Amino acid sequence: MHGFGRYLAAALAARFASEGMSLAVVLLALERTGSAAYGAFVLTAWLAPHVLAAPLAGAAAARTRRPRPFHVAALAGFTCAVAALAVLLGRAPAPLVLAVALLGGSCGPMVTGGMSSLVAGLVPAGAGRDRAYAWDASTYNAAAVTAPAVVGLASALGSAAPAMAVLAAAGALAAALAATLPYGTRQPDPAPHPGAGTGAPTGLHAGLAALWRIRELRAITAATTLAFVGIGTLTTTSVLLASRLGSPRGGGVLMTAFAVGALAGSLTLGRVTAVEPGRLARRSMAGTGVALAAAAFAPSVAVAAVLFAAAGVCDGPLLTATLRIRSEYAPDAVRTQVFTLGAGLKLTAASLGAALVGFAAAAPPQALLAGISALILASALLHALVARQGAAPAGAVGTTGPSEGSATAPAGRRTP
């Protein structure tokens, strides 16, 4: 586990900056221009490149002979874009601001899935790596708790510009820490499946092909993408629900409860390595959907907050399970592509959900929350259906697959 502690610090700093951007950009735009819509357009430009940049970033990371400069440069580019937006937003022409947001957003996949792909090179395969992914998942949840609170506090005490400066400083810290990590020392898996070759990537399509051809990757990617359409609507829906329950400012309380619950879930349930990750993912989505469905009938913000926290506890292990599945089944040659593509698809789905709830904002918030829970429950069902497609009967001997070294060959679970 050489360097894993520094990795966690770098991941937390980078994801803190990433999580804070959605709130800081809107607050800064509102402060300088009086238009929250302008901030929404900038935020859209920031998020939009994720799904397009993910395969490019993953392929470039896999192909580069100097991974350290590449990862540091991606984090530095992300940081420079945050700092530039802090200066330019509301002062420079809109096309320039949007262009900076697009460039910064293009580095986003390396902040999320790209960094998670480094864990396999820092921790040997086995239960230790499974726990490492639980810690990695907790950095997302910790950032989701702390970043909005810090941005909101900094904005309340002064303006949103210092909040953006804090996010840029966090990004710079992440880049500095990333420069100290060991690269190119991935621990070999004791018994890799013949499909988990280590040959060179076959191109930009290789990661996408792996996500489609490998049943376990296809199942978790389809399920989490559908689930994040619902998760992307949760922030707006929580504000509407709190207002309906008589507390217009209670939306932040609900989302904080969800984030705190998710952090607790990732640090407790997410560290349970005895449960197969696919089963853990299904249980996580099912529990989250049930808790949110119950929250739709909450009589007060206090009761809703308790149910949101319960939903967060159930949601916490989902990311851990997702990371474990990607690590265990992704062929080595396209590992980073698989991580960045998965993260990009989820963020794009969340953006779609946020747009959809904007059109349905006039509907009763209880109905919106029920719809979110239905989507997440459907995600659990979708995972179960896709994961069982083509599964070998119990006791059957595995058939011969594509040759070892094929970047898009079906890869089995790597067992210690």
Phi, psi and chi 1 to 4 in degrees:
 res  aa     phi    psi   chi1   chi2   chi3   chi4
   1 MET       -   35.2  -61.4 -176.1   66.0      -
   2 HIS   -62.6  121.6  178.2   57.2      -      -
   3 GLY    83.4    0.5      -      -      -      -
   4 PHE   -67.5  -34.3 -175.9   65.0      -      -
   5 GLY   -62.3  -42.8      -      -      -      -
   6 ARG   -66.6  -35.2  -66.4 -163.4  -55.0  -82.6
   7 TYR   -60.7  -45.6  165.0   80.3      -      -
   8 LEU   -60.8  -40.6  -76.2  179.7      -      -
   9 ALA   -64.1  -42.3      -      -      -      -
  10 ALA   -65.4  -42.7      -      -      -      -
  11 ALA   -64.9  -42.0      -      -      -      -
  12 LEU   -63.8  -43.4  178.5   59.2      -      -
  13 ALA   -64.1  -44.3      -      -      -      -
  14 ALA   -65.0  -43.4      -      -      -      -
  15 ARG   -75.1  -26.4  -72.0  154.9 -173.8  170.4
  16 PHE   -60.4  -47.2  174.2   88.8      -      -
  17 ALA   -63.0  -41.4      -      -      -      -
  18 SER   -66.2  -45.2  179.7      -      -      -
  19 GLU   -66.0  -33.8  -72.6  -74.3  -16.5      -
  20 GLY   -74.6  -19.5      -      -      -      -
  21 MET   -63.5  -38.7  -80.2  -62.7  -71.7      -
  22 SER   -61.2  -36.5   58.4      -      -      -
  23 LEU   -84.6  -42.6  179.3   59.6      -      -
  24 ALA   -64.1  -40.2      -      -      -      -
  25 VAL   -63.3  -44.7  163.8      -      -      -
  26 VAL   -66.0  -42.2  175.3      -      -      -
  27 LEU   -65.2  -40.5  -70.7  176.1      -      -
  28 LEU   -67.7  -40.6 -172.6   60.6      -      -
  29 ALA   -63.5  -42.7      -      -      -      -
  30 LEU   -64.0  -38.4 -175.0   61.7      -      -
  31 GLU   -67.9  -41.8  176.9 -176.3  -48.5      -
  32 ARG   -92.2  -27.7  -70.5 -178.0  178.1  172.8
  33 THR  -117.9  -14.8   68.6      -      -      -
  34 GLY    75.6   10.1      -      -      -      -
  35 SER  -126.6  110.3  171.8      -      -      -
  36 ALA   -70.2  -25.8      -      -      -      -
  37 ALA   -62.7  -37.6      -      -      -      -
  38 TYR   -61.6  -42.3  179.7   44.5      -      -
  39 GLY   -62.0  -36.5      -      -      -      -
  40 ALA   -64.9  -38.6      -      -      -      -
  41 PHE   -65.6  -41.4  -73.6  128.3      -      -
  42 VAL   -64.4  -41.1  176.3      -      -      -
  43 LEU   -64.8  -37.5 -176.9   59.0      -      -
  44 THR   -61.9  -42.3  -60.0      -      -      -
  45 ALA   -64.3  -30.9      -      -      -      -
  46 TRP   -71.5  -39.4 -178.8  -93.0      -      -
  47 LEU   -87.0  -30.6  -67.5  175.6      -      -
  48 ALA   -56.4  -39.9      -      -      -      -
  49 PRO   -70.3  -10.5  -13.5   27.9      -      -
  50 HIS   -55.8  -49.4  -82.2   72.1      -      -
  51 VAL   -71.7  -29.1   70.8      -      -      -
  52 LEU   -80.5  -37.2  -62.6  176.8      -      -
  53 ALA   -78.7  -21.6      -      -      -      -
  54 ALA   -57.5  -51.1      -      -      -      -
  55 PRO   -66.1  -34.6   21.1  -31.8      -      -
  56 LEU   -66.1  -45.5  -63.6  173.1      -      -
  57 ALA   -65.1  -42.8      -      -      -      -
  58 GLY   -64.0  -43.3      -      -      -      -
  59 ALA   -66.0  -41.6      -      -      -      -
  60 ALA   -64.6  -40.5      -      -      -      -
  61 ALA   -64.9  -37.1      -      -      -      -
  62 ALA   -72.2  -31.4      -      -      -      -
  63 ARG   -86.7  -26.9  -72.8  174.9  177.5  -88.3
  64 THR   -63.8  142.5 -177.4      -      -      -
  65 ARG   -88.2   -9.2  -63.8 -178.7  178.5  179.2
  66 ARG  -127.4   78.5  -56.2  177.6   64.9 -169.1
  67 PRO   -64.2  -31.2   21.7  -32.2      -      -
  68 ARG   -61.3  -54.1 -171.8 -169.4  -47.1  -84.6
  69 PRO   -60.2  -33.4  -22.4   32.5      -      -
  70 PHE   -66.0  -49.8 -179.5   85.1      -      -
  71 HIS   -65.4  -40.7  -78.0  -93.2      -      -
  72 VAL   -65.5  -40.8  172.2      -      -      -
  73 ALA   -64.0  -38.9      -      -      -      -
  74 ALA   -63.4  -44.1      -      -      -      -
  75 LEU   -67.2  -37.1  -69.7  170.0      -      -
  76 ALA   -66.6  -40.4      -      -      -      -
  77 GLY   -63.2  -41.9      -      -      -      -
  78 PHE   -58.2  -46.3  177.4   89.6      -      -
  79 THR   -64.8  -44.0  -59.1      -      -      -
  80 CYS   -62.1  -36.8  -70.2      -      -      -
  81 ALA   -66.7  -40.5      -      -      -      -
  82 VAL   -62.1  -45.4  173.6      -      -      -
  83 ALA   -64.8  -40.4      -      -      -      -
  84 ALA   -65.1  -41.1      -      -      -      -
  85 LEU   -64.6  -33.7  -72.6  175.6      -      -
  86 ALA   -61.5  -32.0      -      -      -      -
  87 VAL   -88.6  -41.9  175.2      -      -      -
  88 LEU   -87.4  -31.6  -61.5  175.2      -      -
  89 LEU   -60.3  124.3 -156.9  156.2      -      -
  90 GLY    83.6   -5.5      -      -      -      -
  91 ARG  -119.4  -35.0  -64.4  171.2  176.7  168.4
  92 ALA   -98.0  164.4      -      -      -      -
  93 PRO   -57.1  144.1  -24.9   34.0      -      -
  94 ALA   -56.6  -42.2      -      -      -      -
  95 PRO   -58.1  -38.0  -26.7   36.4      -      -
  96 LEU   -67.1  -42.2  175.8   59.7      -      -
  97 VAL   -62.3  -44.1  173.7      -      -      -
  98 LEU   -65.6  -35.6  -66.0  175.1      -      -
  99 ALA   -65.7  -41.1      -      -      -      -
 100 VAL   -64.0  -41.4  170.8      -      -      -
 101 ALA   -62.6  -40.2      -      -      -      -
 102 LEU   -63.5  -43.0  -76.3  168.8      -      -
 103 LEU   -65.8  -43.5  -69.2  173.6      -      -
 104 GLY   -64.9  -40.5      -      -      -      -
 105 GLY   -64.8  -27.2      -      -      -      -
 106 SER   -67.0  -22.1  -62.7      -      -      -
 107 CYS   -85.9   -9.6  -61.2      -      -      -
 108 GLY   -56.0  -42.6      -      -      -      -
 109 PRO   -58.9  -27.6  -27.3   36.3      -      -
 110 MET   -77.9  -19.9  -64.8  -53.5  -62.9      -
 111 VAL   -77.6  -31.4  173.3      -      -      -
 112 THR   -97.9  -93.4   51.6      -      -      -
 113 GLY   -64.7  -33.4      -      -      -      -
 114 GLY   -60.8  -40.5      -      -      -      -
 115 MET   -70.9  -39.4  -68.0 -159.5   70.3      -
 116 SER   -61.2  -28.6  -67.7      -      -      -
 117 SER   -67.3  -15.3   68.7      -      -      -
 118 LEU   -77.3  -19.0  -61.8  177.4      -      -
 119 VAL   -58.5  -38.1  173.6      -      -      -
 120 ALA   -62.3  -24.7      -      -      -      -
 121 GLY   -87.1   -8.4      -      -      -      -
 122 LEU  -106.2  -25.3  -61.0  172.4      -      -
 123 VAL  -128.5  130.5 -176.5      -      -      -
 124 PRO   -62.0  154.0  -20.1   31.8      -      -
 125 ALA   -62.7  151.5      -      -      -      -
 126 GLY   125.6 -162.0      -      -      -      -
 127 ALA   -62.3  -32.4      -      -      -      -
 128 GLY   -62.2  -39.9      -      -      -      -
 129 ARG   -70.0  -36.7 -173.8 -178.6  -67.7  174.6
 130 ASP   -60.1  -42.8  -69.2  -17.6      -      -
 131 ARG   -67.0  -35.2  -72.6 -169.6  -68.4  -90.8
 132 ALA   -62.0  -39.5      -      -      -      -
 133 TYR   -67.6  -30.3  -81.2  122.6      -      -
 134 ALA   -64.5  -42.5      -      -      -      -
 135 TRP   -65.3  -39.8  -77.6  109.1      -      -
 136 ASP   -61.5  -44.1 -174.6   43.0      -      -
 137 ALA   -61.7  -33.5      -      -      -      -
 138 SER   -67.0  -23.9   70.7      -      -      -
 139 THR   -67.2  -35.4   65.0      -      -      -
 140 TYR   -62.2  -47.6  -72.5   93.7      -      -
 141 ASN   -68.9  -38.6  -63.5  -43.3      -      -
 142 ALA   -64.1  -40.0      -      -      -      -
 143 ALA   -65.7  -38.3      -      -      -      -
 144 ALA   -64.7  -28.5      -      -      -      -
 145 VAL   -79.6  -48.1  173.3      -      -      -
 146 THR   -84.2  -37.8   57.0      -      -      -
 147 ALA   -61.9  -52.1      -      -      -      -
 148 PRO   -60.0  -35.4  -22.9   34.6      -      -
 149 ALA   -65.7  -44.0      -      -      -      -
 150 VAL   -66.8  -43.2  170.5      -      -      -
 151 VAL   -63.1  -45.2  168.8      -      -      -
 152 GLY   -62.9  -40.9      -      -      -      -
 153 LEU   -67.0  -45.2  179.3   61.1      -      -
 154 ALA   -62.4  -38.5      -      -      -      -
 155 SER   -68.6  -38.2  -59.5      -      -      -
 156 ALA   -68.4  -35.0      -      -      -      -
 157 LEU   -79.6  -26.5  -65.9  177.3      -      -
 158 GLY  -146.4  -94.4      -      -      -      -
 159 SER  -146.6  176.8   74.2      -      -      -
 160 ALA   -77.3  -16.2      -      -      -      -
 161 ALA   -63.4  -46.7      -      -      -      -
 162 PRO   -60.2  -33.1  -24.3   33.8      -      -
 163 ALA   -61.9  -42.6      -      -      -      -
 164 MET   -64.1  -35.9  -67.4  -78.9  -76.4      -
 165 ALA   -64.5  -38.2      -      -      -      -
 166 VAL   -62.8  -41.8  170.5      -      -      -
 167 LEU   -65.1  -39.9  -60.3 -179.1      -      -
 168 ALA   -64.8  -38.4      -      -      -      -
 169 ALA   -64.4  -38.5      -      -      -      -
 170 ALA   -64.1  -40.8      -      -      -      -
 171 GLY   -63.3  -40.0      -      -      -      -
 172 ALA   -64.6  -39.5      -      -      -      -
 173 LEU   -62.2  -41.7  174.9   61.7      -      -
 174 ALA   -61.0  -43.4      -      -      -      -
 175 ALA   -64.0  -40.8      -      -      -      -
 176 ALA   -64.8  -42.5      -      -      -      -
 177 LEU   -67.7  -38.0  -71.3  170.8      -      -
 178 ALA   -61.9  -29.1      -      -      -      -
 179 ALA   -69.2  -17.3      -      -      -      -
 180 THR   -97.0   -3.7   70.2      -      -      -
 181 LEU   -78.2  150.1  -63.5  177.0      -      -
 182 PRO   -76.2  135.2   26.1  -31.4      -      -
 183 TYR  -123.5  156.3  -69.3   85.6      -      -
 184 GLY    72.0   21.8      -      -      -      -
 185 THR  -121.9   36.2   57.7      -      -      -
 186 ARG   -56.4  128.6  171.1  173.7  157.0   73.5
 187 GLN   -70.6  129.6  -58.7  -70.5  -24.2      -
 188 PRO   -67.0  141.6   24.9  -32.6      -      -
 189 ASP   -76.0  133.9  -66.8  -48.9      -      -
 190 PRO   -57.4  -39.2  -23.6   34.1      -      -
 191 ALA  -140.8   71.4      -      -      -      -
 192 PRO   -69.0  147.0   25.4  -32.2      -      -
 193 HIS   -68.5  149.3 -174.2  -83.1      -      -
 194 PRO   -54.4  -26.9  -27.9   34.8      -      -
 195 GLY   -79.6  -11.4      -      -      -      -
 196 ALA   -92.4   64.3      -      -      -      -
 197 GLY   -75.0  171.0      -      -      -      -
 198 THR  -117.7   17.6   57.5      -      -      -
 199 GLY   -70.7  173.5      -      -      -      -
 200 ALA   -69.7  150.5      -      -      -      -
 201 PRO   -61.8  149.5  -20.8   30.9      -      -
 202 THR   -91.3   -3.8   59.2      -      -      -
 203 GLY   144.6 -176.7      -      -      -      -
 204 LEU   -64.7  -24.6  -66.6  178.3      -      -
 205 HIS   -81.4  -10.1   69.0  -76.3      -      -
 206 ALA   -64.2  -42.1      -      -      -      -
 207 GLY   -64.5  -43.8      -      -      -      -
 208 LEU   -64.5  -38.3 -171.5   59.9      -      -
 209 ALA   -64.5  -38.7      -      -      -      -
 210 ALA   -65.2  -40.7      -      -      -      -
 211 LEU   -61.8  -32.1  -73.4  179.1      -      -
 212 TRP   -86.2  -42.0  176.5 -107.6      -      -
 213 ARG   -80.0  -31.4  -67.2 -174.0 -177.6 -175.8
 214 ILE   -88.4  115.4  -59.3  170.7      -      -
 215 ARG   -54.7  -45.1 -174.9  179.1   66.3 -109.1
 216 GLU   -65.5  -38.6  -67.7   79.8    5.4      -
 217 LEU   -69.6  -40.3  -66.2  178.8      -      -
 218 ARG   -62.4  -40.6 -177.6  169.2   69.5 -112.2
 219 ALA   -66.0  -49.0      -      -      -      -
 220 ILE   -70.8  -33.9 -163.9   63.6      -      -
 221 THR   -69.1  -45.1  -57.9      -      -      -
 222 ALA   -63.5  -43.2      -      -      -      -
 223 ALA   -67.8  -47.0      -      -      -      -
 224 THR   -70.0  -32.2   53.6      -      -      -
 225 THR   -64.6  -44.3  -60.3      -      -      -
 226 LEU   -64.0  -42.4  177.8   59.8      -      -
 227 ALA   -61.2  -36.8      -      -      -      -
 228 PHE   -75.9  -15.2  -95.4   70.0      -      -
 229 VAL   -62.1  -40.1  175.4      -      -      -
 230 GLY   -72.7  -45.1      -      -      -      -
 231 ILE   -60.6  -34.7  -65.0  -64.2      -      -
 232 GLY   -65.0  -22.0      -      -      -      -
 233 THR   -92.4   -5.8   71.5      -      -      -
 234 LEU   -68.1  -38.0 -166.3   56.7      -      -
 235 THR   -62.2  -51.3  -59.5      -      -      -
 236 THR   -63.1  -42.3  -56.7      -      -      -
 237 THR   -63.5  -37.1  -58.6      -      -      -
 238 SER   -65.2  -37.2   66.5      -      -      -
 239 VAL   -65.2  -44.3  173.1      -      -      -
 240 LEU   -65.7  -39.8  -64.0  173.6      -      -
 241 LEU   -65.8  -43.7  178.5   64.4      -      -
 242 ALA   -62.4  -39.4      -      -      -      -
 243 SER   -64.0  -41.5  -62.2      -      -      -
 244 ARG   -64.4  -30.9  176.4   63.5   65.3   90.4
 245 LEU   -87.8    6.7  -65.8  175.7      -      -
 246 GLY    93.7   12.3      -      -      -      -
 247 SER  -134.8   86.7  178.3      -      -      -
 248 PRO   -56.3  -29.8  -23.5   33.6      -      -
 249 ARG   -93.2    6.1  -62.6 -175.9  178.7 -179.1
 250 GLY   -77.6   -9.1      -      -      -      -
 251 GLY   -60.8  -39.4      -      -      -      -
 252 GLY   -63.8  -35.2      -      -      -      -
 253 VAL   -64.5  -43.0  173.4      -      -      -
 254 LEU   -64.3  -44.3  -63.0 -179.2      -      -
 255 MET   -70.7  -33.1  -70.7  -50.7  -60.8      -
 256 THR   -65.6  -41.4  -61.0      -      -      -
 257 ALA   -60.5  -42.1      -      -      -      -
 258 PHE   -63.3  -43.9 -175.6   87.3      -      -
 259 ALA   -67.6  -41.5      -      -      -      -
 260 VAL   -64.3  -42.2  170.3      -      -      -
 261 GLY   -61.4  -40.5      -      -      -      -
 262 ALA   -64.7  -39.0      -      -      -      -
 263 LEU   -63.3  -45.3  177.1   59.3      -      -
 264 ALA   -62.6  -40.3      -      -      -      -
 265 GLY   -64.8  -40.0      -      -      -      -
 266 SER   -69.9  -32.1   66.0      -      -      -
 267 LEU   -82.1  -15.9  -68.7  175.4      -      -
 268 THR  -113.5  -76.1   53.7      -      -      -
 269 LEU   -63.0  -33.6  -60.3  176.6      -      -
 270 GLY   -67.1  -17.2      -      -      -      -
 271 ARG   -93.1    1.7  -60.5 -175.0   68.5 -174.4
 272 VAL   -78.1  108.3  176.9      -      -      -
 273 THR   -94.3   -5.6   58.9      -      -      -
 274 ALA   -74.3  -21.6      -      -      -      -
 275 VAL   -90.2  130.8 -179.8      -      -      -
 276 GLU   -56.9  134.0 -168.9  -89.9  -34.4      -
 277 PRO   -60.8  -33.8   18.3  -30.8      -      -
 278 GLY   -64.0  -43.3      -      -      -      -
 279 ARG   -65.2  -39.0 -175.7  175.8  -57.9  166.0
 280 LEU   -62.7  -39.9 -179.9   62.6      -      -
 281 ALA   -63.5  -44.1      -      -      -      -
 282 ARG   -63.4  -44.6  -70.5 -166.7  -64.0  -85.7
 283 ARG   -63.8  -37.6  -69.1  176.6  178.4  176.5
 284 SER   -63.3  -47.9  176.5      -      -      -
 285 MET   -65.8  -40.4  -72.3 -177.5  -78.4      -
 286 ALA   -63.7  -44.2      -      -      -      -
 287 GLY   -64.4  -40.6      -      -      -      -
 288 THR   -63.0  -44.7  -56.9      -      -      -
 289 GLY   -62.5  -42.1      -      -      -      -
 290 VAL   -65.2  -44.0  169.4      -      -      -
 291 ALA   -64.0  -40.6      -      -      -      -
 292 LEU   -70.0  -34.5  -70.0  178.1      -      -
 293 ALA   -62.4  -40.5      -      -      -      -
 294 ALA   -66.4  -36.8      -      -      -      -
 295 ALA   -63.6  -25.4      -      -      -      -
 296 ALA   -63.8  -21.2      -      -      -      -
 297 PHE  -104.8   10.6  -61.0   95.1      -      -
 298 ALA   -65.7  136.2      -      -      -      -
 299 PRO   -83.6  -12.8   29.6  -33.9      -      -
 300 SER  -150.3  166.5   65.4      -      -      -
 301 VAL   -65.0  -35.7  170.4      -      -      -
 302 ALA   -62.2  -46.6      -      -      -      -
 303 VAL   -65.6  -41.5  174.7      -      -      -
 304 ALA   -61.5  -37.9      -      -      -      -
 305 ALA   -63.8  -39.9      -      -      -      -
 306 VAL   -62.5  -42.9  171.8      -      -      -
 307 LEU   -71.4  -34.4  -68.5  169.5      -      -
 308 PHE   -64.3  -39.9  -94.3   64.3      -      -
 309 ALA   -63.6  -40.6      -      -      -      -
 310 ALA   -63.1  -39.9      -      -      -      -
 311 ALA   -63.0  -39.1      -      -      -      -
 312 GLY   -64.6  -41.0      -      -      -      -
 313 VAL   -58.8  -41.5  169.9      -      -      -
 314 CYS   -68.8  -36.0  -65.4      -      -      -
 315 ASP   -74.1  -27.9 -179.9   70.7      -      -
 316 GLY   -52.6  -46.4      -      -      -      -
 317 PRO   -71.0  -12.3  -16.1   29.7      -      -
 318 LEU   -62.2  -45.5  176.5   59.0      -      -
 319 LEU   -66.1  -40.0 -179.9   56.8      -      -
 320 THR   -59.5  -46.2  -57.0      -      -      -
 321 ALA   -62.3  -40.3      -      -      -      -
 322 THR   -61.9  -46.1  -57.7      -      -      -
 323 LEU   -64.4  -39.1  -64.2  176.7      -      -
 324 ARG   -63.5  -42.4  -73.5  171.8   58.2 -171.4
 325 ILE   -64.2  -44.8  -69.1  171.2      -      -
 326 ARG   -61.0  -41.4  -69.6  175.8 -173.6  164.0
 327 SER   -67.6  -40.0  175.3      -      -      -
 328 GLU   -76.9  -29.7  -68.5  169.3    1.4      -
 329 TYR  -112.2  -15.6  -69.0   97.3      -      -
 330 ALA   -74.1  131.0      -      -      -      -
 331 PRO   -59.5  143.2  -23.0   33.8      -      -
 332 ASP   -55.5  -38.4  -70.0  -15.3      -      -
 333 ALA   -65.9  -24.9      -      -      -      -
 334 VAL  -122.8   22.5  -67.4      -      -      -
 335 ARG   -57.3  -48.6  178.9  178.2  -56.4  -83.6
 336 THR   -66.5  -37.3  -54.6      -      -      -
 337 GLN   -60.6  -42.1  -73.4 -167.9   55.4      -
 338 VAL   -62.2  -43.4  166.9      -      -      -
 339 PHE   -66.0  -46.9  -86.9   85.2      -      -
 340 THR   -70.0  -38.1   55.0      -      -      -
 341 LEU   -64.8  -44.1  -91.9  169.7      -      -
 342 GLY   -59.7  -44.5      -      -      -      -
 343 ALA   -65.9  -41.2      -      -      -      -
 344 GLY   -64.2  -40.9      -      -      -      -
 345 LEU   -64.0  -39.5  -73.1  169.4      -      -
 346 LYS   -66.4  -42.8  -70.6 -160.4  -58.6 -176.6
 347 LEU   -66.4  -38.2  -75.7  173.4      -      -
 348 THR   -65.7  -40.4  -57.4      -      -      -
 349 ALA   -62.9  -39.9      -      -      -      -
 350 ALA   -63.9  -39.3      -      -      -      -
 351 SER   -63.5  -40.0  -59.4      -      -      -
 352 LEU   -62.4  -43.6  174.2   61.7      -      -
 353 GLY   -61.7  -40.7      -      -      -      -
 354 ALA   -62.5  -37.4      -      -      -      -
 355 ALA   -69.9  -40.7      -      -      -      -
 356 LEU   -63.4  -40.5  -69.6  175.2      -      -
 357 VAL   -69.6  -23.1   79.3      -      -      -
 358 GLY   -64.1  -38.3      -      -      -      -
 359 PHE   -73.4  -26.1  -68.4  109.1      -      -
 360 ALA  -104.9   17.6      -      -      -      -
 361 ALA   -63.0  -21.9      -      -      -      -
 362 ALA   -78.3  -12.9      -      -      -      -
 363 ALA   -72.4  157.1      -      -      -      -
 364 PRO   -58.8  133.3  -22.8   32.9      -      -
 365 PRO   -61.1  -29.4   18.9  -30.6      -      -
 366 GLN   -62.7  -37.6  -69.5   86.7  -12.7      -
 367 ALA   -68.9  -38.6      -      -      -      -
 368 LEU   -63.1  -43.2  -65.6  176.9      -      -
 369 LEU   -66.5  -36.7 -167.7   56.4      -      -
 370 ALA   -64.1  -37.2      -      -      -      -
 371 GLY   -65.7  -38.2      -      -      -      -
 372 ILE   -62.3  -46.4  -67.0  172.1      -      -
 373 SER   -62.7  -36.7   67.1      -      -      -
 374 ALA   -63.8  -40.8      -      -      -      -
 375 LEU   -62.9  -43.0  -83.5  174.1      -      -
 376 ILE   -69.9  -39.3  -61.7  174.9      -      -
 377 LEU   -63.9  -39.7  -70.9  170.6      -      -
 378 ALA   -63.1  -31.6      -      -      -      -
 379 SER   -64.8  -41.6  -58.7      -      -      -
 380 ALA   -61.9  -42.5      -      -      -      -
 381 LEU   -65.8  -41.4  178.1   60.3      -      -
 382 LEU   -60.6  -42.5  176.6   63.0      -      -
 383 HIS   -62.0  -44.1 -176.0  -84.7      -      -
 384 ALA   -60.7  -42.1      -      -      -      -
 385 LEU   -68.8  -45.4  -67.0  175.2      -      -
 386 VAL   -70.2  -38.6  176.8      -      -      -
 387 ALA   -65.0  -27.2      -      -      -      -
 388 ARG   -90.0  -11.9  -69.7  171.9 -176.7  169.6
 389 GLN   -65.3  123.6  -72.7  178.2   -1.9      -
 390 GLY    74.9    6.8      -      -      -      -
 391 ALA   -65.8  139.2      -      -      -      -
 392 ALA   -70.8  143.4      -      -      -      -
 393 PRO   -59.4  155.9  -18.4   30.2      -      -
 394 ALA   -58.5  130.1      -      -      -      -
 395 GLY    84.7   -2.7      -      -      -      -
 396 ALA   -74.2  148.5      -      -      -      -
 397 VAL   -86.1  134.9  178.1      -      -      -
 398 GLY   -60.8  142.6      -      -      -      -
 399 THR   -83.0  162.6   56.6      -      -      -
 400 THR   -74.3  128.4  -57.5      -      -      -
 401 GLY  -106.3 -169.9      -      -      -      -
 402 PRO   -59.8  161.6  -24.6   34.4      -      -
 403 SER   -66.8  153.9   61.2      -      -      -
 404 GLU   -63.3  137.9 -178.3  174.2    1.8      -
 405 GLY   102.3  -12.9      -      -      -      -
 406 SER   -72.3  121.0  170.5      -      -      -
 407 ALA   -67.3  -20.7      -      -      -      -
 408 THR  -113.2   14.9   56.6      -      -      -
 409 ALA   -72.6  148.8      -      -      -      -
 410 PRO   -61.6  131.2  -22.0   32.9      -      -
 411 ALA  -112.5  133.9      -      -      -      -
 412 GLY   -89.6  173.6      -      -      -      -
 413 ARG   -66.7  135.7 -173.5 -180.0 -168.8  -85.2
 414 ARG   -84.7  112.8  -63.3  170.3  170.7   81.8
 415 THR  -101.3  134.3   53.9      -      -      -
 416 PRO   -63.0      -  -19.7   30.7      -      -
